[in-house]
Every structure is written in structure tokens, then in C-alpha cells.
Amino acid sequence: MENMKNIEELQRKFQEKIDNDIRIEPNDWMPEDYRQTLIRQISQHAHSEIVGMLPEGNWITRAPNLRRKAVLLAKVQDEAGHGLYLYSACETLGADREETIDDLHSGKAKYSSIFNYPTLTWADMGAIGWLVDGAAIMNQVPLCRCSYGPYARAMVRVCKEESFHQRQGFEIISKLAQGTPVQKEMAQDALNRFWWPALMMFGPNDAESKHTKQSMDWKIKRFTNDELRQQFVDVTVPQAEMIGLTVPDKDLKFNEETGHYEFGEIDWTEFWEVVKGNGPCNHDRIETRRAAKENGAWVREAANAYAAKKKMRKTA
Ligand code: BYC
């Protein structure tokens, strides 16, 4: 009885903090479901950053000039950094980093569907920066106000870097769109292939999203999947028009009354197939990550041996 009362009191204090927009910190009491929801979302987010290095990493050796190569290299390194902050944020909730990564490698854990599409041409580097990082910013800026402190703070830096990424992508795609007819065709083809997968990044429709309601109540999510998707479309369509590219959606039209673009139906069958592991690159992405872990085993062993030796010397 005493224990029940205690939990009710903790629950009340937790809710009071949420209601007053006071951050929940790692040592604060939190409901187990809140903790598990955060571990799920933050670890999936971390995996997305890490797997997200692969499609662009594929073009580092083939960037068209030194400047482009240096910028792309820096961007891919930033994604690695984002993954590491996020794994750390996840550890503050009591998750074991190695187990989390093993879940990715065994196919148990999800990561963003977008990274299961191939990068076929240099224009895809433009499309990814512009659309994928653009969608990531739209989703992540509100996460800077997430109720869990370490996640919210990690997002502040991540968003600053993502906006540089978005701009570098937009610069690549707009240069190509203003280039030779072949370059313009390449830019249009990249937009055609990445437009719909970028819209899918925001997750299922609100009616199908099983976590949104609870995550909004806990102020983990501040907007629904459909609200963010709409914001992204509203911002991105005029950018495409400005650089002379056509968004591949015959149903796209601006509604003067609502002030929003109406857009066509997303192919949800394709989305769920990719999420289930049946996208064009799912197998390849996971195999690459697994191989990276195996090939790096000697580095971890050497680092551990060095740390142990240092400790022994200190205690001797
Ligand atoms: N792909 O109830 P829902 C980046 C899953 S950017 C795969 O709406 P929630 C980067 C969802 O996990 C990308 N799975 O869930 C950019 C759930 O499955 P579980 C990463 C998806 O959590 C450039 C189920 O579907 N960004 O990193 O309320 C370069 C039902 O969905 C997807 C983030 O992770 C998807 N697109 O909302 C490099 C942002 N969508 O867990 C890197 C943080 C949904 O029940 N995450 N699912 O098995 C979020 O904001 C939210 O988790 C989501 C989904 C909006 C993604």
C-alpha cells in the first residue's frame, strides 16, 4: 500500500514536469513505458544516422572535384557523430550500447526506410542533402523541445549540422539543374527517385501510427507524422519550382484556401515492405554494418588491452 502511494506520487511529479515543460533527466523517476519508448525511438534514430552514412559514403571516392569530396566527407563524418551522441543518449536510459547495435545487425531493430534506396548518380548526393536532410530537419527541430533532456540537447547540435547538410545538397542539385541538359536530366531523375521515399520518412499516416498519441502526450513528439509531412511538402515544392525541377506527383496542387499543397497518395505497400526488410538495399546495408563491426574487432581489442595496461601501471 505504502509502495503504491509512493509510485502514485512519483507518477504525479513526473506528469507535473511534463505539463510544465520541465525536462526529464536521466536520474529522475520515469514510467517504464516512457523509458522504453525513448529507447526505441532514440536507438532507431541512432541506427538511421549510422546506416545513413552508407548511401553517401558510396560517392566519396567518386565526387566530381576536391571541394565536393571534402564537403561530402565532412557531412558523412557528421552523421557518424550524430549516431554517437544518440547512442550515448540511449545509454542514459539504461540501454546497453552493444546490445542495441546487435539488434540492428540481427534485423530486430528498425532504422529509417530512406536508407534502403540505392544512390545511382552524383545527383543523388544533391537529392539526399536537399530532401532527406531537409525532411530530417523538419522532424528533428521539434525534437529539440522533446521532454527528455539528453535527447533534446543532442538534437540542438544535430539540427545545426543538418541545416548545413541540407544547404550543401540544395547547392549540388541546383547547380546540376542549371547545368547541361544531361545534368538537368540527372537532377530530375534523382528527384523522381527520392521524392516519395522522402515523404515516407515521416512514418505512417496518423490513423496508422501506433505510437504518436502517447508520444505526443509525453511531449516526446510535438507534431504528428502527417503534420510534419505537410510542412515538408509546403516548404520543398516551391524550392523545386525555383530550380526548374518537377515534383513527380500528378495530384500535387496548391490549395489557395488552406494555404497548403495537396499531394497524392503514398504507396504504403512499398513503405511497409521496405520497413520489413524487403527494400532494394536492406540486405546490403545490414551486411555492410555487420562486416564493419567484425573488421573493427581488432581495434576494439587493442584499445581495451591498452586501457587495461594503463590501469595496471597506474595501480602498480
Ligand atoms: N522507416 O507509430 P509510428 C537521419 C516505424 S534522418 C522505418 O508512427 P513513431 C539522417 C516505427 O519505428 C532519419 N520505420 O512510430 C538524415 C514504428 O515501428 P516500431 C531518422 C519507420 O516512433 C540524413 C512503426 O513504424 N530520424 O537520421 O511514433 C543523413 C509505426 O510508426 C518509419 C529519426 O529517427 C520509417 N520511415 O514515429 C543521415 C527521427 N516510420 O518501433 C541520417 C526520430 C515509422 O513500433 N524518430 N517507422 O517497431 C521519429 O521522429 C519517429 O520515430 C518517427 C516514427 C516519425 C520516425
Residues whose N, C-alpha, C, O or C-beta is under 5 A from the ligand:
A	BS01	BYC	R40 Q41 Q44 H45 S48 E49 G52 E79 K110 Y111 S112 S113 V132 D133 A136 M200 M201 F202 G203 P204 S209 K210 H211 T212 V275
